[in-house]
Amino acid sequence: MPMIDVLWVKGPNQQKKDAAAAKIADAIHEATGSPLTSIWVNFIEVETDNFYVGHDSLTELRRKRAAAANSTA
């Protein structure tokens, strides 16, 4: 029974999760032949303050991106 954990930042709505889960399950089914009913997809939502890229949290990266966009406007 394949179990897939998807770690992502909080925010996407249920429709996006449904679509992502379906595509992930389909890809696992195609790759392994496992029946769809045995493929589990679990979404683990993380706050932007707890998700880092390099030295910066995603909160900080988004703040910097917004500041840069405002300075060029």
KEMAR-664792 format. One record per residue: y, x, z of N, C-alpha, C, O, CB in turn. Coordinates in steps of 0.1 Angstrom, whole numbers, plus 5000, padded with zeros to 4 digits. Each point is the difference from the previous one (the first is absolute). Glycine has a CB too. Example, Ala and Ser with C-alpha at 12.3 -4.5 7.8 and 13.67 -1.06 7.14 Angstrom:
BEGIN
494351325078501249915000501250095000500050105007498849715005 502350154981501150095000501149925008501150055001498350074977 
This chain:
BEGIN
498850085000501249925000501250095000500450065010498449755002 502050204977501250085000501149935008500249884999499250214978 501249995031501249965008501250094997499950125001498649795018 502550034976501250084996501249965009500349895001498850124975 501550095030501249995008501250044991500050104994498849945028 502149874977501350034992501150015010500449905007498749974973 501450255021501250025009501249994992500250074990498550085025 502249764989501349984993501049955009499849955011499050014968 502550065017501149965008500249855000499849944990501350285004 499249735018500249865002501049954989501050074997498549955028 500349864971501049934991499449924989500549894998500950305008 497649864987499549924988499549875005499449985010500050234978 500949695004499649865004498549984997499350084995503049845000 497249965009498649974999499550004986498950054997501349825024 500650094970499650004986499850144994499050024993502349775004 499550305008499850144995498750065007499350074993503249965004 497249935015498850055006498849944993499050074998502249955024 498949854975498949944993499750064987498850034997501849765014 500450244981499950074987499450145002499150044992502849824999 498650215019499550145002498650005004499250084995503149995011 497349845003498749995005499049974989498950054999501949885023 499649984969499249964989499750124990498950024996502049745006 500250314995499850124991499250115007499250064993503049884996 498050085024499250105007498549965000499250084997502849985017 497849814989498649965001499350004986498950054999501749805020 500250124971499450004986499750154996499050024994502349775000 499650305010499850144996498750065007499250074995503349965002 497449935016498850055008498749934994499050074999502449965022 498749854976498949934994499650074987498850024997501949765013 500250244981499850074987499450145002499050044993502849834997 498750205020499550145002498750015006499250094998503249985004 497349835007498850025008498949894997498850025004502650085014 499049794976499149894998499849925012499249905000499750234983 501849905028499949915012500549864997500949994993499450225022 499049694991500549874998501349985007500350065011497449864988 503250004995501349985005500049945015500850045008500049924969 498149975026499949945013499750115011500149975012499249814977 500450345007499750105009501150105001499950105008497749874988 503550014997501150104999501149955010500549894998499050184978 500850015034501049965009501350084998499950134999498349805018 503050014983501250074998500949965012500249885003499750124972 500550105032500849985013501450074998500150124997497849875017 503149934988501450054999500550045014499949925009500649944970 499950265022500650055013501550024997500450094992497450035016 503049804998501450014998500750095010499750005012500349774979 500950325004500650105008501649974999500549984989497650195007 502549845015501550005000500650124993499450105000500649775022 501150114972500650114992500450125009500050114995500949724989 499350145029500350125009498750085003500250115005501649755005 497150094987498750075003499350054987498950065001500949795019 500950154969499550044987500850124996501249984997497949794997 500450355004500850114997499650064986498850004996501450055028 500850004969499850084988500750135003501250015001498749794983 499350305017500550135005500649995014499349965009501250104967 500749985025500749995014500749885003500449985011499850264987 499949674992500949885002499149875001499049984992502950144996 498549795021499449875000500449924988501050034994498949975032 499349904971500449924988501349935003500849974991496850005003 502749995019501349955003501150094996501049964995497949925024 501050254985501050104997500150024985501150014994498550105028 499349904971500150014985500749894993500750024991497150115011 501949755003500749884994501550005003500849964992497049915011 502550185010501450015003500750104991501149974995498449975029 499950174974500650104991500149954986501050034993498050155022 500049754980500049954986501249904999500750004990496850035008 502649885012501149914999501450065001500949964993497649885018 501650274997501350075001500350074987501250004995498450035029 499450034969500250064988500449904989500950034992497450155015 501149714993500349904990501449945002500749984990496949965009 502850055014501449955003501150114996501149964996497949905022 500650274983501050104997500250024985501050054996498350065025 499749854971500150014986500649874993500350004988497850165012 502049745008500549874995501549995000500649904995497449995013 
